[in-house]
Amino acid sequence: MNTSAHRVAHASHPFPAGTRYLGPHSSHTPLGVTVVLRRMGQAPVPAAWPRSPRWPRGEFGAHCGADPADIERVRSHARTHGLVETGCDSHRRVLHFKGSVDALQHAFGVQLGRYRMPGTRRYVVGHTQAPVLPPGLAPSVIAVLGLDRRPVAKPHFRKALATPNQTYTPPQMGQLYNFPASTDGSGQCVALIELGGGFRKTDLASYFAALGIATPTVTAVSVAGGKNRPGGAADAEVMLDIEMVGALAPGATIAVYFAPNTDQGFYEAISQAAHDATHKPSIISISWGGPEDSWSASSLAAMQSALEDAAALGVTVTAAAGDSGSGDGESDGQPHVDFPASSPYTLACGGTTLTASASAITGETVWNETAGNEGATGGGVSVDYALPAWQQGAGVPQAPNGYAGRGVPDVAGDADPLTGYQVRVDGQDEVIGGTSAVAPLWAALLARCNQSLGRAVGDVHAALYQGGGTAFHDITQGNNGSYTAGPGWDACTGLGSPDGQALLAALAAQNPPAAGAPPAGPGKHHHKHGHA
């Protein structure tokens, strides 16, 4: 190997403690990889409300796609090592190759092994050292995905262990959160990212019939070999996401991007959804994630570049903040935040415990049922992403290591499984909670706002933080472990849970109509303080 070669993103990626190395991976089956390239030109500007995208789908690649010279350099390197090109999407900055284990190991300077991770029966193929590329090529490449096949994310749903105290249908929650009247998400497409599981149309038909709502149009999109495969534990995630969006934004269409639970699959699902010129999603909802420090540096960089594309294209991304409190399921006793919720390009969604009487909220606190092993909302401070400009006045504390990082979450909603949602999964009626429910809830709300405003809100962070507390129920009681709620933004429930009508009014007020045009959206000057 060339000793002057450069590691991609300069980082090793150890397996979790307790993983067993079973020996080298010596299969004769070829593997497919995705090479993610840097973008040419400057980083694109997010389409932050009320700004429209500078380059829409179709034009984006010519300005922010891959440099043709970079593509040729990668192709030449791959050919030299006997890899076969199976696809190139220059607007998404990706090249796809297939090759033997030996060819891939030589091309990217890795040793592929078989590893059995704790609590699993099957082995995964992976490597612990970062891929290595010649110095003339390395700066062109953000990541080589698909060499390491370990699972990168968990679905953030929770089924109650005890009998729930109070349960809700999604439409009941839409009423409690005052979703804007005379809207149903018509004209919008919501993308759902799923790294496993599946849905059955018969379940959807019976669920929506029981709610008295027309069954939404749901399309399964296969990504990187992923498919709609119902019959496993992840079905609960898929069905929860579809039923939340379908019940709260019944006029929207839903595209479900099924991908393998690998860094390659997750990256491809987000990138393909953001750039999808067929379904044209205006919102992407993600209910999967993992602690920031469980990702390799190159995987994080690739994912972040896909999320940056989405923001620049005017696509809002909502992401679950996690269900394991401020530790995010890690065992070191330290606070951790979940990615992709920790990306400044996602609207991070935390969780509350909500009680209601008739159609009014009677109490709403931070979701923390850790004592009963019923989960708690994620939230904290990123150690990978710096404090964004729009969060500078929010009072985000420093991370434990002193880093001034991005605060998580941004917003919240009911997520406690003991005050959970009535859904249908694999022929059974169930109650499910988790911040997994909050990401599609916010996706549905923003789809309805998009419909009323006449265009997509895109990157909505600055608008939400600038809009102040008028559009939120400020959650001031409770903690998620390391962080405690208080007035204004906090690292448990962010700005709070939504008052949908007031949120729409605040967004409309930030987008003054052109001279002589009617006001955008209902209740342009209507502001309402909502405190549970």
FENDADA-V551262 format. One record per backbone hydrogen bond with DSSP energy under -0.5 kcal/mol. CO is the residue of the C=O (numbers start at 1). NH is the residue of the N-H. E is the energy in kcal/mol with one decimal. If there is no record, write none. Layout:
co=CO nh=NH e=E
co=CO nh=NH e=E
//
This chain:
co=2 nh=5 e=-1.8
co=6 nh=133 e=-2.9
co=7 nh=9 e=-0.5
co=7 nh=10 e=-0.5
co=8 nh=11 e=-0.7
co=16 nh=19 e=-1.6
co=20 nh=22 e=-0.6
co=20 nh=116 e=-2.7
co=23 nh=114 e=-2.9
co=24 nh=26 e=-0.8
co=31 nh=99 e=-2.0
co=33 nh=35 e=-0.5
co=33 nh=97 e=-2.2
co=34 nh=36 e=-0.6
co=34 nh=145 e=-3.2
co=35 nh=37 e=-0.5
co=35 nh=95 e=-1.9
co=36 nh=142 e=-2.8
co=36 nh=143 e=-1.4
co=46 nh=48 e=-2.0
co=47 nh=459 e=-1.8
co=48 nh=51 e=-3.2
co=56 nh=59 e=-2.0
co=56 nh=60 e=-1.7
co=59 nh=62 e=-0.7
co=59 nh=63 e=-0.6
co=60 nh=63 e=-1.4
co=60 nh=64 e=-3.2
co=61 nh=65 e=-1.6
co=65 nh=40 e=-2.9
co=67 nh=70 e=-0.6
co=67 nh=71 e=-2.1
co=68 nh=72 e=-2.2
co=69 nh=73 e=-2.0
co=70 nh=74 e=-2.3
co=71 nh=75 e=-2.6
co=72 nh=76 e=-2.5
co=73 nh=77 e=-2.0
co=74 nh=78 e=-2.6
co=75 nh=79 e=-2.8
co=76 nh=80 e=-2.2
co=77 nh=81 e=-1.1
co=78 nh=81 e=-0.5
co=78 nh=83 e=-2.6
co=79 nh=82 e=-1.9
co=83 nh=85 e=-0.5
co=84 nh=98 e=-2.5
co=87 nh=96 e=-3.3
co=89 nh=92 e=-1.0
co=89 nh=93 e=-0.6
co=89 nh=94 e=-1.9
co=90 nh=66 e=-2.5
co=90 nh=93 e=-0.6
co=93 nh=37 e=-3.0
co=94 nh=89 e=-2.5
co=95 nh=35 e=-3.1
co=96 nh=86 e=-2.7
co=96 nh=87 e=-1.2
co=97 nh=33 e=-2.9
co=98 nh=84 e=-2.9
co=99 nh=31 e=-2.6
co=100 nh=104 e=-2.6
co=101 nh=105 e=-2.5
co=102 nh=106 e=-2.3
co=103 nh=107 e=-2.5
co=104 nh=108 e=-2.2
co=105 nh=109 e=-1.0
co=105 nh=110 e=-1.0
co=108 nh=132 e=-3.0
co=110 nh=112 e=-0.6
co=112 nh=25 e=-2.8
co=113 nh=115 e=-0.5
co=113 nh=126 e=-2.2
co=114 nh=22 e=-3.4
co=114 nh=23 e=-0.6
co=115 nh=117 e=-0.6
co=115 nh=124 e=-3.1
co=116 nh=20 e=-2.7
co=117 nh=120 e=-1.7
co=124 nh=115 e=-2.9
co=125 nh=149 e=-3.4
co=126 nh=113 e=-3.0
co=128 nh=13 e=-3.5
co=131 nh=8 e=-3.0
co=133 nh=6 e=-3.4
co=134 nh=137 e=-1.9
co=134 nh=138 e=-2.5
co=135 nh=139 e=-0.6
co=137 nh=140 e=-2.0
co=137 nh=141 e=-0.6
co=138 nh=141 e=-1.4
co=140 nh=38 e=-2.6
co=140 nh=142 e=-0.5
co=143 nh=36 e=-2.8
co=143 nh=145 e=-0.6
co=145 nh=34 e=-3.1
co=147 nh=149 e=-0.6
co=154 nh=289 e=-1.6
co=155 nh=157 e=-1.0
co=156 nh=436 e=-2.7
co=158 nh=433 e=-3.4
co=168 nh=422 e=-3.0
co=169 nh=173 e=-1.8
co=170 nh=174 e=-2.3
co=171 nh=175 e=-1.9
co=172 nh=176 e=-2.4
co=173 nh=177 e=-2.4
co=174 nh=179 e=-2.9
co=175 nh=178 e=-1.6
co=177 nh=500 e=-3.3
co=178 nh=501 e=-1.7
co=180 nh=183 e=-0.8
co=184 nh=251 e=-3.0
co=184 nh=252 e=-0.8
co=185 nh=188 e=-2.0
co=188 nh=253 e=-2.5
co=189 nh=191 e=-0.5
co=189 nh=282 e=-2.2
co=189 nh=283 e=-1.2
co=190 nh=255 e=-2.2
co=191 nh=285 e=-3.3
co=192 nh=194 e=-0.6
co=192 nh=257 e=-3.0
co=193 nh=287 e=-0.6
co=194 nh=259 e=-2.5
co=197 nh=229 e=-1.9
co=200 nh=204 e=-1.7
co=201 nh=205 e=-2.7
co=202 nh=206 e=-2.2
co=203 nh=207 e=-2.5
co=204 nh=208 e=-2.6
co=205 nh=209 e=-1.8
co=206 nh=210 e=-1.9
co=207 nh=211 e=-1.2
co=208 nh=212 e=-0.8
co=208 nh=213 e=-2.8
co=209 nh=212 e=-0.7
co=216 nh=218 e=-0.7
co=217 nh=254 e=-2.8
co=219 nh=256 e=-3.3
co=221 nh=258 e=-2.6
co=223 nh=226 e=-2.7
co=227 nh=229 e=-1.1
co=232 nh=235 e=-1.7
co=233 nh=236 e=-1.4
co=234 nh=237 e=-0.7
co=234 nh=238 e=-2.0
co=235 nh=239 e=-3.1
co=236 nh=240 e=-2.0
co=237 nh=241 e=-2.5
co=238 nh=242 e=-2.4
co=239 nh=243 e=-2.9
co=240 nh=244 e=-2.5
co=241 nh=245 e=-2.2
co=242 nh=246 e=-3.1
co=243 nh=247 e=-1.8
co=244 nh=248 e=-2.0
co=245 nh=249 e=-2.7
co=249 nh=252 e=-2.2
co=251 nh=187 e=-0.6
co=253 nh=190 e=-2.6
co=254 nh=219 e=-2.7
co=254 nh=256 e=-0.5
co=255 nh=192 e=-2.7
co=255 nh=257 e=-0.6
co=256 nh=221 e=-3.5
co=256 nh=258 e=-0.8
co=257 nh=194 e=-2.6
co=257 nh=259 e=-0.5
co=258 nh=223 e=-2.5
co=260 nh=262 e=-2.0
co=262 nh=266 e=-2.7
co=263 nh=267 e=-2.3
co=264 nh=268 e=-2.5
co=265 nh=269 e=-2.3
co=266 nh=270 e=-2.0
co=267 nh=271 e=-2.8
co=268 nh=272 e=-3.0
co=269 nh=273 e=-2.2
co=270 nh=274 e=-2.6
co=271 nh=275 e=-1.9
co=272 nh=276 e=-0.7
co=273 nh=276 e=-0.7
co=275 nh=277 e=-0.6
co=276 nh=280 e=-1.3
co=282 nh=316 e=-2.2
co=283 nh=191 e=-3.3
co=284 nh=318 e=-2.8
co=285 nh=193 e=-2.0
co=286 nh=320 e=-2.2
co=287 nh=156 e=-2.8
co=289 nh=154 e=-2.6
co=290 nh=339 e=-2.9
co=291 nh=294 e=-2.3
co=292 nh=295 e=-1.5
co=296 nh=300 e=-2.4
co=297 nh=301 e=-2.1
co=298 nh=302 e=-2.4
co=299 nh=303 e=-2.8
co=300 nh=304 e=-2.8
co=301 nh=305 e=-1.8
co=302 nh=306 e=-1.7
co=303 nh=307 e=-2.4
co=304 nh=308 e=-2.2
co=305 nh=309 e=-1.8
co=306 nh=310 e=-2.0
co=307 nh=311 e=-2.3
co=308 nh=312 e=-2.3
co=309 nh=313 e=-2.0
co=310 nh=315 e=-2.9
co=311 nh=47 e=-2.8
co=311 nh=314 e=-1.2
co=314 nh=316 e=-0.5
co=314 nh=458 e=-0.6
co=316 nh=284 e=-3.0
co=316 nh=318 e=-0.5
co=317 nh=347 e=-3.6
co=318 nh=286 e=-2.7
co=319 nh=349 e=-3.0
co=322 nh=378 e=-2.4
co=323 nh=376 e=-1.7
co=324 nh=327 e=-0.7
co=324 nh=329 e=-0.9
co=325 nh=328 e=-1.4
co=326 nh=336 e=-3.1
co=327 nh=330 e=-2.0
co=337 nh=292 e=-2.4
co=338 nh=342 e=-1.5
co=339 nh=290 e=-2.3
co=340 nh=343 e=-1.6
co=343 nh=346 e=-1.9
co=346 nh=348 e=-1.0
co=347 nh=319 e=-2.3
co=348 nh=350 e=-0.6
co=348 nh=410 e=-2.3
co=348 nh=411 e=-2.3
co=349 nh=321 e=-2.5
co=350 nh=413 e=-0.9
co=351 nh=367 e=-1.8
co=352 nh=354 e=-0.5
co=352 nh=415 e=-2.9
co=352 nh=416 e=-1.7
co=353 nh=365 e=-1.9
co=355 nh=362 e=-2.4
co=355 nh=363 e=-1.7
co=357 nh=360 e=-2.1
co=360 nh=357 e=-2.5
co=363 nh=355 e=-2.8
co=365 nh=353 e=-2.6
co=366 nh=368 e=-0.8
co=367 nh=377 e=-2.5
co=369 nh=372 e=-1.0
co=369 nh=374 e=-2.6
co=370 nh=373 e=-2.0
co=374 nh=417 e=-0.5
co=375 nh=369 e=-3.3
co=376 nh=325 e=-2.3
co=380 nh=408 e=-3.1
co=385 nh=406 e=-2.7
co=388 nh=391 e=-1.6
co=389 nh=392 e=-1.5
co=391 nh=394 e=-1.6
co=391 nh=396 e=-0.5
co=399 nh=402 e=-2.9
co=403 nh=399 e=-3.2
co=403 nh=405 e=-1.4
co=404 nh=387 e=-2.0
co=406 nh=382 e=-2.8
co=408 nh=380 e=-2.0
co=410 nh=495 e=-3.3
co=411 nh=350 e=-3.3
co=412 nh=498 e=-0.5
co=413 nh=352 e=-2.0
co=415 nh=434 e=-4.2
co=416 nh=419 e=-2.1
co=417 nh=420 e=-1.1
co=418 nh=165 e=-2.1
co=418 nh=166 e=-1.8
co=420 nh=168 e=-2.2
co=421 nh=423 e=-0.7
co=421 nh=432 e=-2.2
co=423 nh=430 e=-3.1
co=425 nh=428 e=-2.0
co=428 nh=425 e=-3.0
co=430 nh=423 e=-2.9
co=431 nh=160 e=-0.7
co=432 nh=421 e=-2.6
co=433 nh=158 e=-2.2
co=434 nh=437 e=-2.1
co=434 nh=438 e=-0.5
co=435 nh=439 e=-1.7
co=436 nh=440 e=-0.9
co=437 nh=441 e=-1.4
co=438 nh=442 e=-2.6
co=439 nh=443 e=-2.0
co=440 nh=444 e=-2.6
co=441 nh=445 e=-2.1
co=442 nh=446 e=-2.6
co=443 nh=447 e=-2.0
co=444 nh=448 e=-1.9
co=445 nh=449 e=-1.9
co=446 nh=450 e=-2.9
co=447 nh=451 e=-2.1
co=448 nh=452 e=-1.9
co=449 nh=453 e=-3.0
co=450 nh=454 e=-1.6
co=450 nh=455 e=-0.7
co=452 nh=521 e=-0.5
co=457 nh=49 e=-0.7
co=458 nh=460 e=-1.0
co=459 nh=49 e=-1.4
co=460 nh=464 e=-2.2
co=461 nh=465 e=-2.7
co=462 nh=466 e=-2.5
co=463 nh=467 e=-1.8
co=465 nh=468 e=-0.7
co=467 nh=470 e=-0.7
co=468 nh=471 e=-0.6
co=469 nh=472 e=-1.8
co=471 nh=499 e=-2.7
co=472 nh=474 e=-0.8
co=472 nh=530 e=-0.9
co=473 nh=475 e=-0.5
co=473 nh=497 e=-1.7
co=474 nh=476 e=-0.7
co=475 nh=486 e=-0.5
co=477 nh=366 e=-2.7
co=478 nh=485 e=-3.0
co=480 nh=326 e=-2.9
co=480 nh=482 e=-0.6
co=483 nh=480 e=-2.1
co=490 nh=494 e=-1.9
co=493 nh=496 e=-1.7
co=494 nh=490 e=-0.9
co=496 nh=412 e=-2.1
co=497 nh=473 e=-3.3
co=498 nh=500 e=-0.6
co=499 nh=503 e=-2.5
co=500 nh=504 e=-2.5
co=501 nh=505 e=-2.1
co=502 nh=506 e=-2.4
co=503 nh=507 e=-2.4
co=504 nh=508 e=-2.7
co=505 nh=509 e=-2.2
co=506 nh=510 e=-1.0
co=508 nh=511 e=-1.3
co=514 nh=517 e=-2.6
co=519 nh=521 e=-0.6
co=523 nh=526 e=-1.7
co=525 nh=527 e=-0.6
co=529 nh=531 e=-0.6
co=530 nh=474 e=-0.8
//
